[in-house]
Amino acid sequence: MAFSKAWSAACRSTVPATIYVPRGKFLLGAIVFRGPCRSRVTFRMYGTLLASSNYWSLGNSNDWILFQYVNRLSIHGGTLNAQGATYWACRRSGKSCPTPAKTISFQRSSNVLVSGLTSFNSKMFHFFVARCTNVRIQGVRIFAPSWSPNTDGIHVQTSSGITITSSLIKTGDDCISMGPGSKNVWIDRISCGSLGQYANEEAVQNVTVRNVVFTGTQNGVRIKSWETAYPGSVTSVQFRNIIMRNVFNPIIIDQEYCPSNINCPNKSSGVKISRVTYKNIKGTSATQVAASFVCSPSNPCQGIKLRDINLSHHTRKLAVTSYCKNARGSTSGPVLPRSCLT
């Protein structure tokens, strides 16, 4: 109730307003901070917000903390602890579990800055950005165990002008994931410990990922699409200045994605992947196939470019290889493993 009252007052203010969260721990139920507001609103957080460990207490809320229709929002510092361990246990038990809540979501908002925020143990995604423009996420820290399900660090979809920089992400699923409709995305200086699923998905385009370190992860730089015939496209993607440390799949395009191989549609992916550049990617692979491009037979990958790639097996004893299926492109400079692109 205190947060709702503070938000209402700040949102009505005709001059920029600041909401302070003092040091300490505060239990917070599902809450919606809804705009539009009359001026800029800033959160300065020094304490920790806790979700209930009783996952039923959120009901079927899709979001623990949700910002909607807000223009000119800033969040500085603080910690969010979603206490997701009991929910993960429910998932593992096979029991009926409620809809998991994303920790913090931004929907239909613009000119948003999140700086220095820490997120622990999300029940689902930590950060979720949808139908937003001009969002900057910087200096955040995201933590959840490696076995925690669907705990993507930052998920972006149907949004444009997104910058994610100078952050540490150690979680159980994708560090940063781009959904349909992601455009003009810049990802830079990240330390990191899906498409074609539905009809009428928007394109993913103009995504740059650079200065990222992957350590012991299942995947490094990955583009995936479900093996369905629904049309879509991924174009103008750049991966630059990437370091791999014992990564199972350092470079991967997978257009036959079907988790657990259960009830797979077994259709040629309708997603067209083109103009993807990999430049200055170095380090070690945990497997011998260090670069894999499995593309759609009906929509072969086009314009894949490899430049200055140097990947070796983490043992330094085994040779690494690349694997291609319906993948077309070119190379320049030294490329190891040897390219299989046609």
TORRO-511495 format. One record per residue (C-alpha): residue in one letter; x, y negated, z. Coordinates in nm, 4 decimals, m for minus. Last residue first. Example, Ala and Ser with C-alpha at 12.3 -4.5 7.8 and 13.67 -1.06 7.14 Angstrom:
% TORRO-511495
@code = s | xx = 1.3670 | yy = 0.1060 | zz = 0.7140
@code = a | xx = 1.2300 | yy = 0.4500 | zz = 0.7800
***
This chain:
% TORRO-511495
@code = t | xx = 2.9142 | yy = 2.2574 | zz = m4.8933
@code = l | xx = 2.9919 | yy = 2.2258 | zz = m4.5224
@code = c | xx = 3.2007 | yy = 2.5058 | zz = m4.3689
@code = s | xx = 3.4574 | yy = 2.2720 | zz = m4.2181
@code = r | xx = 3.7776 | yy = 2.4056 | zz = m4.0660
@code = p | xx = 3.7673 | yy = 2.3963 | zz = m3.6882
@code = l | xx = 3.9415 | yy = 2.1560 | zz = m3.6773
@code = v | xx = 3.9074 | yy = 1.8611 | zz = m3.9149
@code = p | xx = 4.2016 | yy = 1.6365 | zz = m4.0049
@code = g | xx = 4.1020 | yy = 1.3324 | zz = m4.2109
@code = s | xx = 3.7861 | yy = 1.3286 | zz = m4.4173
@code = t | xx = 3.5013 | yy = 1.5775 | zz = m4.4463
@code = s | xx = 3.1858 | yy = 1.6121 | zz = m4.6542
@code = g | xx = 2.8241 | yy = 1.7215 | zz = m4.6383
@code = r | xx = 2.5669 | yy = 1.9898 | zz = m4.6977
@code = a | xx = 2.4178 | yy = 2.2331 | zz = m4.4481
@code = n | xx = 2.1811 | yy = 2.5154 | zz = m4.5468
@code = k | xx = 2.3433 | yy = 2.7481 | zz = m4.2911
@code = c | xx = 2.6870 | yy = 2.6614 | zz = m4.1624
@code = y | xx = 2.9135 | yy = 2.8061 | zz = m3.8950
@code = s | xx = 3.2423 | yy = 2.6608 | zz = m3.7735
@code = t | xx = 3.5388 | yy = 2.8449 | zz = m3.6282
@code = v | xx = 3.7683 | yy = 2.8377 | zz = m3.3269
@code = a | xx = 4.0824 | yy = 3.0476 | zz = m3.2934
@code = l | xx = 4.1503 | yy = 3.2244 | zz = m2.9653
@code = k | xx = 4.4535 | yy = 3.1711 | zz = m2.7413
@code = r | xx = 4.4181 | yy = 2.8099 | zz = m2.6217
@code = t | xx = 4.1897 | yy = 2.9517 | zz = m2.3513
@code = h | xx = 3.9512 | yy = 2.6559 | zz = m2.3901
@code = h | xx = 3.9203 | yy = 2.7232 | zz = m2.7612
@code = s | xx = 4.0204 | yy = 2.4241 | zz = m2.9727
@code = l | xx = 3.8409 | yy = 2.1201 | zz = m3.1124
@code = n | xx = 4.0038 | yy = 1.8432 | zz = m3.3150
@code = i | xx = 3.7660 | yy = 1.6489 | zz = m3.5410
@code = d | xx = 3.8972 | yy = 1.3435 | zz = m3.7258
@code = r | xx = 3.6056 | yy = 1.2926 | zz = m3.9649
@code = l | xx = 3.3035 | yy = 1.5125 | zz = m4.0311
@code = k | xx = 3.0163 | yy = 1.3742 | zz = m4.2381
@code = i | xx = 2.6754 | yy = 1.5384 | zz = m4.2830
@code = g | xx = 2.5045 | yy = 1.3774 | zz = m4.5829
@code = q | xx = 2.2208 | yy = 1.6236 | zz = m4.6250
@code = c | xx = 2.0799 | yy = 1.8932 | zz = m4.3959
@code = p | xx = 1.8724 | yy = 2.1371 | zz = m4.5989
@code = n | xx = 1.4938 | yy = 2.0851 | zz = m4.5996
@code = s | xx = 1.3282 | yy = 2.4064 | zz = m4.7242
@code = p | xx = 1.6063 | yy = 2.6304 | zz = m4.5914
@code = s | xx = 1.6172 | yy = 2.4298 | zz = m4.2657
@code = c | xx = 1.9549 | yy = 2.3735 | zz = m4.1038
@code = v | xx = 2.1828 | yy = 2.5710 | zz = m3.8743
@code = f | xx = 2.4978 | yy = 2.3581 | zz = m3.8425
@code = s | xx = 2.7335 | yy = 2.5033 | zz = m3.5831
@code = a | xx = 3.0657 | yy = 2.3562 | zz = m3.4709
@code = a | xx = 3.2821 | yy = 2.5122 | zz = m3.1983
@code = v | xx = 3.2016 | yy = 2.8736 | zz = m3.2794
@code = q | xx = 3.4717 | yy = 3.0468 | zz = m3.0730
@code = t | xx = 3.3022 | yy = 2.9713 | zz = m2.7434
@code = a | xx = 3.3944 | yy = 2.7649 | zz = m2.4357
@code = s | xx = 3.5038 | yy = 2.4823 | zz = m2.6654
@code = t | xx = 3.7812 | yy = 2.2371 | zz = m2.5880
@code = g | xx = 3.8564 | yy = 1.8747 | zz = m2.6662
@code = k | xx = 3.8181 | yy = 1.6216 | zz = m2.9444
@code = i | xx = 3.5525 | yy = 1.4381 | zz = m3.1438
@code = n | xx = 3.6874 | yy = 1.1442 | zz = m3.3420
@code = k | xx = 3.3974 | yy = 1.1000 | zz = m3.5838
@code = y | xx = 3.0767 | yy = 1.2987 | zz = m3.6380
@code = t | xx = 2.8387 | yy = 1.1307 | zz = m3.8822
@code = v | xx = 2.4778 | yy = 1.2285 | zz = m3.9542
@code = r | xx = 2.3319 | yy = 1.0899 | zz = m4.2757
@code = s | xx = 2.0415 | yy = 1.3328 | zz = m4.3146
@code = i | xx = 1.8114 | yy = 1.5677 | zz = m4.1234
@code = k | xx = 1.4698 | yy = 1.6403 | zz = m4.2743
@code = v | xx = 1.2239 | yy = 1.7980 | zz = m4.0278
@code = g | xx = 0.9827 | yy = 2.0455 | zz = m4.1886
@code = s | xx = 1.1503 | yy = 2.3423 | zz = m4.0218
@code = s | xx = 1.1080 | yy = 2.6718 | zz = m4.2081
@code = k | xx = 0.8632 | yy = 2.8902 | zz = m4.0228
@code = n | xx = 0.9169 | yy = 3.1655 | zz = m3.7673
@code = p | xx = 0.6373 | yy = 3.0350 | zz = m3.5385
@code = c | xx = 0.8166 | yy = 3.1684 | zz = m3.2271
@code = n | xx = 0.5879 | yy = 3.3315 | zz = m2.9715
@code = i | xx = 0.8819 | yy = 3.3850 | zz = m2.7316
@code = n | xx = 1.2422 | yy = 3.3330 | zz = m2.8434
@code = s | xx = 1.3294 | yy = 3.2013 | zz = m2.4944
@code = p | xx = 1.3159 | yy = 2.8486 | zz = m2.6352
@code = c | xx = 1.2467 | yy = 2.8252 | zz = m3.0089
@code = y | xx = 1.4831 | yy = 2.6031 | zz = m3.2043
@code = e | xx = 1.5473 | yy = 2.7161 | zz = m3.5606
@code = q | xx = 1.6593 | yy = 2.3752 | zz = m3.6816
@code = d | xx = 1.9694 | yy = 2.3786 | zz = m3.4614
@code = i | xx = 2.2424 | yy = 2.1238 | zz = m3.5291
@code = i | xx = 2.5388 | yy = 2.1750 | zz = m3.2999
@code = i | xx = 2.8747 | yy = 2.0253 | zz = m3.2120
@code = p | xx = 3.0327 | yy = 2.1184 | zz = m2.8771
@code = n | xx = 2.8273 | yy = 2.4353 | zz = m2.8189
@code = f | xx = 2.9613 | yy = 2.6082 | zz = m2.5062
@code = v | xx = 3.1516 | yy = 2.3056 | zz = m2.3711
@code = n | xx = 3.4881 | yy = 2.3619 | zz = m2.1982
@code = r | xx = 3.5709 | yy = 1.9916 | zz = m2.1852
@code = m | xx = 3.4473 | yy = 1.7979 | zz = m2.4878
@code = i | xx = 3.5502 | yy = 1.4347 | zz = m2.5453
@code = i | xx = 3.3505 | yy = 1.2131 | zz = m2.7824
@code = n | xx = 3.4758 | yy = 0.9057 | zz = m2.9664
@code = r | xx = 3.1905 | yy = 0.8771 | zz = m3.2147
@code = f | xx = 2.8544 | yy = 1.0473 | zz = m3.2781
@code = q | xx = 2.6514 | yy = 0.8564 | zz = m3.5372
@code = v | xx = 2.2920 | yy = 0.9148 | zz = m3.6473
@code = s | xx = 2.1474 | yy = 0.7523 | zz = m3.9597
@code = t | xx = 1.8536 | yy = 0.9875 | zz = m4.0203
@code = v | xx = 1.6293 | yy = 1.2337 | zz = m3.8404
@code = s | xx = 1.3037 | yy = 1.3092 | zz = m4.0189
@code = g | xx = 0.9615 | yy = 1.4642 | zz = m3.9741
@code = p | xx = 0.7222 | yy = 1.7076 | zz = m4.1358
@code = y | xx = 0.5464 | yy = 1.9859 | zz = m3.9413
@code = a | xx = 0.6597 | yy = 2.3195 | zz = m4.0913
@code = t | xx = 0.7587 | yy = 2.4674 | zz = m3.7556
@code = e | xx = 1.0960 | yy = 2.6027 | zz = m3.6462
@code = w | xx = 1.1403 | yy = 2.3408 | zz = m3.3750
@code = s | xx = 1.4030 | yy = 2.0754 | zz = m3.4277
@code = k | xx = 1.7408 | yy = 2.0267 | zz = m3.2649
@code = i | xx = 2.0223 | yy = 1.7748 | zz = m3.2865
@code = r | xx = 2.3054 | yy = 1.8376 | zz = m3.0429
@code = v | xx = 2.6196 | yy = 1.6568 | zz = m2.9336
@code = g | xx = 2.7630 | yy = 1.8662 | zz = m2.6511
@code = n | xx = 2.5636 | yy = 2.1687 | zz = m2.5488
@code = q | xx = 2.5823 | yy = 2.4171 | zz = m2.2618
@code = t | xx = 2.7757 | yy = 2.1741 | zz = m2.0451
@code = g | xx = 3.1100 | yy = 2.2344 | zz = m1.8750
@code = t | xx = 3.2190 | yy = 1.8705 | zz = m1.9011
@code = f | xx = 3.0870 | yy = 1.6394 | zz = m2.1742
@code = v | xx = 3.2562 | yy = 1.2969 | zz = m2.1958
@code = v | xx = 3.0896 | yy = 1.0183 | zz = m2.3954
@code = n | xx = 3.2510 | yy = 0.7191 | zz = m2.5656
@code = r | xx = 2.9928 | yy = 0.6997 | zz = m2.8445
@code = v | xx = 2.6341 | yy = 0.7846 | zz = m2.9343
@code = t | xx = 2.4652 | yy = 0.5749 | zz = m3.2024
@code = v | xx = 2.1041 | yy = 0.6318 | zz = m3.3101
@code = n | xx = 1.9660 | yy = 0.4551 | zz = m3.6186
@code = q | xx = 1.6697 | yy = 0.6826 | zz = m3.6854
@code = v | xx = 1.4280 | yy = 0.9317 | zz = m3.5309
@code = a | xx = 1.1105 | yy = 0.9528 | zz = m3.7379
@code = e | xx = 0.7563 | yy = 0.9661 | zz = m3.5983
@code = e | xx = 0.5790 | yy = 1.2920 | zz = m3.5187
@code = n | xx = 0.2632 | yy = 1.3624 | zz = m3.7157
@code = a | xx = 0.2338 | yy = 1.7298 | zz = m3.6147
@code = y | xx = 0.3977 | yy = 1.8686 | zz = m3.3028
@code = q | xx = 0.7146 | yy = 2.0572 | zz = m3.2088
@code = g | xx = 0.9363 | yy = 1.9130 | zz = m3.4802
@code = l | xx = 1.1841 | yy = 1.7448 | zz = m3.2413
@code = s | xx = 1.3534 | yy = 1.7982 | zz = m2.9134
@code = g | xx = 2.8034 | yy = 1.7193 | zz = m1.6571
@code = c | xx = 2.7482 | yy = 1.4140 | zz = m1.8947
@code = s | xx = 2.9700 | yy = 1.1126 | zz = m1.8469
@code = i | xx = 2.8338 | yy = 0.8267 | zz = m2.0552
@code = r | xx = 3.0321 | yy = 0.5367 | zz = m2.1974
@code = d | xx = 2.7935 | yy = 0.4332 | zz = m2.4775
@code = i | xx = 2.4478 | yy = 0.5240 | zz = m2.6067
@code = w | xx = 2.2844 | yy = 0.2814 | zz = m2.8526
@code = v | xx = 1.9338 | yy = 0.3516 | zz = m2.9849
@code = n | xx = 1.7890 | yy = 0.1685 | zz = m3.2843
@code = k | xx = 1.4878 | yy = 0.3937 | zz = m3.3290
@code = s | xx = 1.3298 | yy = 0.6777 | zz = m3.1296
@code = g | xx = 0.9933 | yy = 0.7654 | zz = m3.2889
@code = p | xx = 1.0064 | yy = 1.1344 | zz = m3.2040
@code = g | xx = 1.2065 | yy = 1.2346 | zz = m2.8951
@code = m | xx = 1.5660 | yy = 1.1498 | zz = m2.8094
@code = s | xx = 1.7199 | yy = 1.3288 | zz = m2.5127
@code = i | xx = 1.9878 | yy = 1.2131 | zz = m2.2701
@code = c | xx = 2.1539 | yy = 1.4463 | zz = m2.0202
@code = d | xx = 1.9466 | yy = 1.7381 | zz = m2.1442
@code = d | xx = 1.8605 | yy = 1.9936 | zz = m1.8753
@code = g | xx = 1.9673 | yy = 2.0734 | zz = m1.5204
@code = t | xx = 2.1362 | yy = 1.7473 | zz = m1.4231
@code = k | xx = 2.4679 | yy = 1.5714 | zz = m1.3896
@code = i | xx = 2.4468 | yy = 1.2246 | zz = m1.5472
@code = l | xx = 2.6942 | yy = 0.9425 | zz = m1.4817
@code = s | xx = 2.6289 | yy = 0.6069 | zz = m1.6493
@code = s | xx = 2.8182 | yy = 0.3280 | zz = m1.8261
@code = t | xx = 2.5584 | yy = 0.2711 | zz = m2.1000
@code = i | xx = 2.2091 | yy = 0.3386 | zz = m2.2286
@code = t | xx = 2.0751 | yy = 0.0821 | zz = m2.4761
@code = i | xx = 1.7280 | yy = 0.1099 | zz = m2.6329
@code = g | xx = 1.6143 | yy = m0.1241 | zz = m2.9100
@code = s | xx = 1.3164 | yy = 0.0789 | zz = m3.0244
@code = s | xx = 1.0755 | yy = 0.3230 | zz = m2.8604
@code = t | xx = 0.8488 | yy = 0.6073 | zz = m2.9714
@code = q | xx = 1.0502 | yy = 0.8453 | zz = m2.7517
@code = v | xx = 1.3310 | yy = 0.8276 | zz = m2.4960
@code = h | xx = 1.4204 | yy = 1.0839 | zz = m2.2296
@code = i | xx = 1.6841 | yy = 1.0102 | zz = m1.9667
@code = g | xx = 1.8294 | yy = 1.2711 | zz = m1.7304
@code = d | xx = 1.6290 | yy = 1.5705 | zz = m1.8438
@code = t | xx = 1.5126 | yy = 1.7755 | zz = m1.5458
@code = n | xx = 1.3254 | yy = 2.0343 | zz = m1.7478
@code = p | xx = 1.4132 | yy = 2.3193 | zz = m1.5087
@code = s | xx = 1.6654 | yy = 2.2873 | zz = m1.2207
@code = w | xx = 1.9451 | yy = 2.5410 | zz = m1.2780
@code = s | xx = 2.2280 | yy = 2.2886 | zz = m1.3139
@code = p | xx = 2.1256 | yy = 2.1219 | zz = m0.9882
@code = a | xx = 1.9991 | yy = 1.7609 | zz = m1.0044
@code = f | xx = 2.1799 | yy = 1.4259 | zz = m1.0150
@code = i | xx = 2.1451 | yy = 1.0997 | zz = m1.2076
@code = r | xx = 2.3621 | yy = 0.7929 | zz = m1.1604
@code = v | xx = 2.2792 | yy = 0.4636 | zz = m1.3308
@code = g | xx = 2.5335 | yy = 0.2042 | zz = m1.4406
@code = q | xx = 2.3223 | yy = 0.0755 | zz = m1.7265
@code = i | xx = 1.9744 | yy = 0.1254 | zz = m1.8680
@code = r | xx = 1.8742 | yy = m0.1447 | zz = m2.1172
@code = v | xx = 1.5263 | yy = m0.1527 | zz = m2.2695
@code = n | xx = 1.4456 | yy = m0.3739 | zz = m2.5676
@code = t | xx = 1.1193 | yy = m0.2251 | zz = m2.6883
@code = c | xx = 0.8923 | yy = 0.0333 | zz = m2.5270
@code = r | xx = 0.6456 | yy = 0.2909 | zz = m2.6535
@code = a | xx = 0.7900 | yy = 0.5580 | zz = m2.4229
@code = v | xx = 1.0839 | yy = 0.5602 | zz = m2.1806
@code = f | xx = 1.1143 | yy = 0.8395 | zz = m1.9232
@code = f | xx = 1.3840 | yy = 0.8516 | zz = m1.6556
@code = h | xx = 1.4375 | yy = 1.1478 | zz = m1.4185
@code = f | xx = 1.2482 | yy = 1.4039 | zz = m1.6263
@code = m | xx = 1.0781 | yy = 1.6828 | zz = m1.4260
@code = k | xx = 1.0602 | yy = 1.7386 | zz = m1.0495
@code = s | xx = 1.3494 | yy = 1.4976 | zz = m1.0145
@code = n | xx = 1.6269 | yy = 1.5944 | zz = m0.7775
@code = f | xx = 1.8125 | yy = 1.2679 | zz = m0.7212
@code = s | xx = 1.8031 | yy = 0.9340 | zz = m0.9047
@code = t | xx = 2.0482 | yy = 0.6470 | zz = m0.8513
@code = l | xx = 1.9837 | yy = 0.2918 | zz = m0.9787
@code = g | xx = 2.2785 | yy = 0.0657 | zz = m1.0625
@code = s | xx = 2.1040 | yy = m0.1345 | zz = m1.3345
@code = v | xx = 1.7639 | yy = m0.0997 | zz = m1.4993
@code = l | xx = 1.6804 | yy = m0.3841 | zz = m1.7385
@code = v | xx = 1.3485 | yy = m0.4111 | zz = m1.9236
@code = n | xx = 1.2717 | yy = m0.6514 | zz = m2.2068
@code = s | xx = 0.9570 | yy = m0.4704 | zz = m2.3146
@code = s | xx = 0.6875 | yy = m0.2387 | zz = m2.1802
@code = r | xx = 0.4406 | yy = 0.0023 | zz = m2.3385
@code = q | xx = 0.5467 | yy = 0.2752 | zz = m2.0964
@code = f | xx = 0.8342 | yy = 0.2875 | zz = m1.8504
@code = s | xx = 0.8584 | yy = 0.5960 | zz = m1.6333
@code = i | xx = 1.0350 | yy = 0.6813 | zz = m1.3090
@code = t | xx = 1.0520 | yy = 1.0258 | zz = m1.1464
@code = k | xx = 0.8577 | yy = 1.2337 | zz = m1.3964
@code = a | xx = 0.5842 | yy = 1.4302 | zz = m1.2229
@code = p | xx = 0.5381 | yy = 1.8028 | zz = m1.2678
@code = t | xx = 0.1845 | yy = 1.9163 | zz = m1.3574
@code = p | xx = 0.0648 | yy = 2.1450 | zz = m1.0800
@code = c | xx = 0.2040 | yy = 2.4951 | zz = m1.0235
@code = s | xx = 0.0292 | yy = 2.8310 | zz = m1.0620
@code = k | xx = 0.2749 | yy = 3.0915 | zz = m0.9372
@code = g | xx = 0.5580 | yy = 3.2382 | zz = m1.1444
@code = s | xx = 0.7967 | yy = 3.2212 | zz = m0.8487
@code = r | xx = 1.0592 | yy = 3.0282 | zz = m1.0450
@code = r | xx = 0.8201 | yy = 2.7412 | zz = m1.1125
@code = c | xx = 0.7160 | yy = 2.7219 | zz = m0.7474
@code = a | xx = 1.0823 | yy = 2.7161 | zz = m0.6453
@code = w | xx = 1.1396 | yy = 2.4252 | zz = m0.8873
@code = y | xx = 0.8540 | yy = 2.2427 | zz = m0.7150
@code = t | xx = 1.0059 | yy = 2.2965 | zz = m0.3714
@code = a | xx = 1.3408 | yy = 2.1633 | zz = m0.4917
@code = g | xx = 1.1965 | yy = 1.8454 | zz = m0.6484
@code = q | xx = 1.2667 | yy = 1.6033 | zz = m0.3666
@code = a | xx = 1.1918 | yy = 1.3001 | zz = m0.5901
@code = n | xx = 1.4772 | yy = 1.1000 | zz = m0.4386
@code = l | xx = 1.5027 | yy = 0.7504 | zz = m0.5854
@code = t | xx = 1.7972 | yy = 0.5349 | zz = m0.4790
@code = g | xx = 1.8573 | yy = 0.1613 | zz = m0.4869
@code = g | xx = 2.0331 | yy = m0.0777 | zz = m0.7190
@code = h | xx = 1.8827 | yy = m0.3411 | zz = m0.9478
@code = i | xx = 1.5502 | yy = m0.3216 | zz = m1.1317
@code = s | xx = 1.4650 | yy = m0.5950 | zz = m1.3821
@code = l | xx = 1.1357 | yy = m0.6534 | zz = m1.5658
@code = r | xx = 1.0687 | yy = m0.9033 | zz = m1.8433
@code = n | xx = 0.7468 | yy = m0.7719 | zz = m2.0020
@code = v | xx = 0.5335 | yy = m0.5120 | zz = m1.8241
@code = y | xx = 0.2524 | yy = m0.3199 | zz = m1.9939
@code = q | xx = 0.3063 | yy = m0.0127 | zz = m1.7733
@code = f | xx = 0.5620 | yy = 0.0735 | zz = m1.5046
@code = l | xx = 0.5171 | yy = 0.4192 | zz = m1.3504
@code = i | xx = 0.6683 | yy = 0.5701 | zz = m1.0369
@code = w | xx = 0.5792 | yy = 0.9341 | zz = m0.9619
@code = d | xx = 0.4619 | yy = 1.0100 | zz = m1.3126
@code = n | xx = 0.2437 | yy = 1.2782 | zz = m1.4700
@code = s | xx = 0.0075 | yy = 1.2662 | zz = m1.1745
@code = n | xx = m0.1771 | yy = 1.5963 | zz = m1.1415
@code = g | xx = m0.1975 | yy = 1.5819 | zz = m0.7639
@code = l | xx = 0.0999 | yy = 1.3940 | zz = m0.6235
@code = s | xx = 0.0487 | yy = 1.5600 | zz = m0.2838
@code = w | xx = 0.0615 | yy = 1.9045 | zz = m0.4469
@code = y | xx = 0.4395 | yy = 1.8733 | zz = m0.4788
@code = n | xx = 0.4824 | yy = 1.8753 | zz = m0.1015
@code = s | xx = 0.8407 | yy = 1.7430 | zz = m0.0876
@code = s | xx = 0.6810 | yy = 1.3985 | zz = m0.0807
@code = a | xx = 0.8583 | yy = 1.1402 | zz = m0.2916
@code = l | xx = 1.1298 | yy = 0.9404 | zz = m0.1200
@code = l | xx = 1.2384 | yy = 0.5827 | zz = m0.1947
@code = t | xx = 1.5875 | yy = 0.4973 | zz = m0.0733
@code = g | xx = 1.7117 | yy = 0.1554 | zz = 0.0353
@code = y | xx = 1.8983 | yy = m0.1427 | zz = m0.1072
@code = m | xx = 1.6647 | yy = m0.2227 | zz = m0.3942
@code = r | xx = 1.6382 | yy = m0.5571 | zz = m0.5673
@code = f | xx = 1.3286 | yy = m0.5438 | zz = m0.7886
@code = t | xx = 1.2876 | yy = m0.8345 | zz = m1.0301
@code = v | xx = 0.9683 | yy = m0.9660 | zz = m1.1907
@code = r | xx = 0.9726 | yy = m1.2147 | zz = m1.4799
@code = s | xx = 0.6600 | yy = m1.4287 | zz = m1.5250
@code = r | xx = 0.2821 | yy = m1.4053 | zz = m1.5642
@code = c | xx = 0.2672 | yy = m1.0283 | zz = m1.5428
@code = p | xx = 0.1053 | yy = m0.7912 | zz = m1.7908
@code = g | xx = 0.1202 | yy = m0.5670 | zz = m1.6117
@code = r | xx = 0.0839 | yy = m0.2427 | zz = m1.4186
@code = f | xx = 0.3037 | yy = m0.1032 | zz = m1.1440
@code = v | xx = 0.1547 | yy = 0.2443 | zz = m1.0997
@code = i | xx = 0.2221 | yy = 0.4492 | zz = m0.7863
@code = a | xx = 0.2426 | yy = 0.8162 | zz = m0.6913
@code = g | xx = 0.3217 | yy = 0.8406 | zz = m0.3210
@code = l | xx = 0.6116 | yy = 0.6694 | zz = m0.1483
@code = l | xx = 0.8008 | yy = 0.7686 | zz = 0.1652
@code = f | xx = 1.0543 | yy = 0.4995 | zz = 0.2577
@code = k | xx = 1.4149 | yy = 0.5508 | zz = 0.3655
@code = g | xx = 1.6283 | yy = 0.2666 | zz = 0.4962
@code = r | xx = 1.7924 | yy = m0.0471 | zz = 0.3626
@code = p | xx = 1.5528 | yy = m0.3130 | zz = 0.2413
@code = v | xx = 1.3427 | yy = m0.3074 | zz = m0.0785
@code = y | xx = 1.3221 | yy = m0.6665 | zz = m0.2012
@code = i | xx = 1.0667 | yy = m0.7815 | zz = m0.4591
@code = t | xx = 1.1753 | yy = m1.0849 | zz = m0.6619
@code = a | xx = 0.9553 | yy = m1.3335 | zz = m0.8477
@code = p | xx = 1.0136 | yy = m1.5541 | zz = m1.1518
@code = v | xx = 0.7623 | yy = m1.8421 | zz = m1.1540
@code = t | xx = 0.3889 | yy = m1.8276 | zz = m1.2325
@code = s | xx = 0.3391 | yy = m1.5554 | zz = m0.9712
@code = r | xx = 0.0570 | yy = m1.3102 | zz = m1.0372
@code = c | xx = 0.2960 | yy = m1.0179 | zz = m1.0951
@code = a | xx = 0.4864 | yy = m1.0937 | zz = m0.7761
@code = a | xx = 0.1725 | yy = m1.1011 | zz = m0.5624
@code = s | xx = 0.0299 | yy = m0.7836 | zz = m0.7143
@code = w | xx = 0.3651 | yy = m0.6089 | zz = m0.6861
@code = a | xx = 0.4027 | yy = m0.6908 | zz = m0.3176
@code = k | xx = 0.0501 | yy = m0.5681 | zz = m0.2493
@code = s | xx = 0.1115 | yy = m0.2418 | zz = m0.4356
@code = f | xx = 0.4427 | yy = m0.1888 | zz = m0.2577
@code = a | xx = 0.2844 | yy = m0.2418 | zz = 0.0842
@code = m | xx = 0.0000 | yy = 0.0000 | zz = 0.0000
***
